[in-house]
Amino acid sequence: MTAVPATVVIGGNGLTIRAEDGSVLQEMSFTEDPATAINMLGEVFDDAPTPAETAAGECVHAESTATWGDDGFVIAYGPELPLPEDFQYHASTRAATVGEIAIETPTGFTVGDSLDDLVRATPEAEIEATEFEGVLYELVHYEIEDTPTGQWGAFAWAEDDIIHGLAGGYFLGGDC
């Protein structure tokens, strides 16, 4: 019997597809071509993404996106997108699942889980509070890398201790 995908893990350097038993089926670095990641995720989610374009604006960079599900999994890419080092895209989600596929941190946490539990399970976690569009969010950064161009990695954001989203391949700071 062939192992089937059960989980997409969002890390600081890329995505990992795991089977139900936790074994790694495939890994995809954020340095690889976004089209390759989009094709791989189309197979994992057994669905084609919805493509979109976002124009540049205040604190928003022009980007192309591929999205699966309502508030689901997003791959963002484009020449104006501020990406760490030689990254070609980044990933995020505001959903715990896309269809039957779970979306998680490397330590197994997802949207709807407790941020405090994520912090306890992630020894290298760095915590900060930030306000965005009038809402105070708690951020937990994990899989952090320091480079000459800045600090980058993955993070979870939460309100009132409940995780609202996960993201990987992002700069962990900025003016906006």
C-alpha positions in Angstrom: 0.0 0.0 0.0 1.4 3.4 -1.0 1.5 6.0 1.8 -0.8 8.9 1.2 -0.3 12.5 2.3 -1.9 13.5 5.6 -0.1 16.7 6.6 1.6 19.7 5.1 4.2 21.1 7.6 5.1 24.8 7.2 8.7 25.4 8.3 11.1 28.2 8.1 12.9 26.9 5.0 10.2 25.0 3.2 7.3 22.6 3.2 7.2 19.0 4.3 4.6 16.5 3.2 4.0 13.7 5.8 2.0 10.5 5.8 -0.4 9.6 8.6 2.4 7.7 10.4 4.6 10.9 10.4 7.0 9.6 7.7 8.3 12.2 5.2 6.8 11.7 1.8 8.3 14.9 0.2 10.2 18.1 1.1 10.1 21.3 -0.9 12.5 24.2 -0.1 11.3 27.8 -0.5 14.3 28.2 -2.8 12.7 26.0 -5.4 10.5 27.2 -8.3 7.0 28.2 -7.0 5.4 26.4 -10.0 6.9 23.1 -8.7 5.4 23.7 -5.2 2.1 24.7 -6.7 2.0 21.5 -8.8 3.0 19.3 -5.8 0.4 20.9 -3.5 -2.3 20.5 -6.2 -1.5 16.7 -6.1 -1.5 16.7 -2.2 -4.7 18.6 -1.9 -6.2 16.8 -4.9 -7.4 20.2 -6.2 -6.2 23.0 -8.4 -5.5 26.3 -6.6 -7.3 29.6 -7.3 -4.8 32.0 -8.8 -4.8 35.7 -8.0 -2.7 38.9 -8.3 -2.3 41.5 -5.7 -1.3 45.1 -6.6 1.2 46.9 -4.5 -0.1 49.3 -1.9 0.7 50.7 1.5 2.7 47.9 3.4 1.6 45.5 0.6 3.9 44.2 -2.1 2.7 43.1 -5.5 2.4 39.3 -5.5 0.9 36.4 -7.3 -0.8 33.8 -5.2 -2.1 30.2 -5.5 -4.8 29.5 -2.8 -6.5 26.2 -1.9 -9.7 26.3 0.2 -11.5 29.2 1.9 -8.9 31.0 4.0 -6.8 28.0 3.1 -3.3 27.4 2.1 -1.5 30.1 0.1 1.7 30.1 -1.9 2.8 33.7 -2.7 5.5 34.7 -5.1 6.7 37.5 -7.4 9.7 39.7 -8.2 8.6 42.5 -5.8 7.9 40.2 -2.8 10.5 40.7 -0.1 11.8 37.2 0.4 14.8 36.0 2.4 18.1 35.2 0.7 17.4 33.2 -2.5 13.8 32.1 -1.6 11.4 32.1 -4.5 8.1 32.0 -2.5 6.6 31.7 0.9 3.6 29.9 2.4 0.8 30.7 4.8 -2.6 29.4 6.1 -5.5 30.6 8.1 -7.1 27.1 8.1 -6.3 24.0 10.0 -7.0 21.8 7.0 -7.4 21.8 3.3 -9.9 19.0 2.6 -8.6 16.1 4.6 -5.0 17.4 4.7 -3.8 19.0 8.0 -1.6 22.1 8.0 0.8 22.2 10.9 4.0 23.6 12.5 7.0 21.2 12.7 5.9 20.4 16.3 2.3 19.5 15.2 0.3 22.6 16.1 -2.3 24.1 13.8 -4.9 26.9 13.5 -7.3 26.6 16.5 -4.7 25.2 18.9 -3.3 27.0 22.0 -0.4 29.4 21.3 0.9 28.7 24.8 1.1 25.0 24.1 3.1 25.8 20.9 5.5 27.9 22.9 6.0 25.1 25.5 6.7 22.6 22.7 9.1 24.8 20.7 12.2 25.6 22.8 13.7 28.1 20.2 10.4 30.1 20.0 10.6 33.8 20.2 7.4 35.7 21.3 6.3 39.2 20.5 3.1 41.2 20.4 2.1 43.3 17.4 -0.9 45.3 16.4 -2.3 44.9 12.9 -5.5 46.6 11.6 -6.5 47.4 15.2 -6.1 43.9 16.6 -3.4 42.9 19.0 -1.8 39.6 18.0 0.8 37.5 19.7 3.4 36.1 17.3 5.6 33.1 17.9 8.6 32.8 15.6 10.2 29.4 15.1 12.9 27.9 12.9 14.6 31.3 12.9 17.7 32.2 10.8 19.8 35.3 11.1 21.4 36.5 7.9 23.0 39.8 6.7 19.7 40.8 5.1 17.7 40.2 8.3 16.0 37.6 10.5 13.6 35.2 8.8 11.8 31.9 9.4 8.3 30.8 10.3 5.7 32.0 12.7 2.3 31.5 14.1 -0.1 34.3 15.0 -2.8 34.2 17.6 -5.4 36.2 19.4 -6.4 35.4 23.0 -4.1 32.3 23.0 -5.8 30.7 19.9 -3.6 30.3 16.8 -5.2 32.1 13.8 -2.6 31.3 11.2 0.8 29.9 10.3 3.4 31.2 7.8 6.9 30.2 6.6 9.6 31.7 4.5 9.0 35.3 5.8 11.2 38.1 7.1 10.5 38.3 10.8 10.2 42.1 11.1 9.7 45.2 9.1 8.2 48.6 9.0 4.6 47.6 8.6 
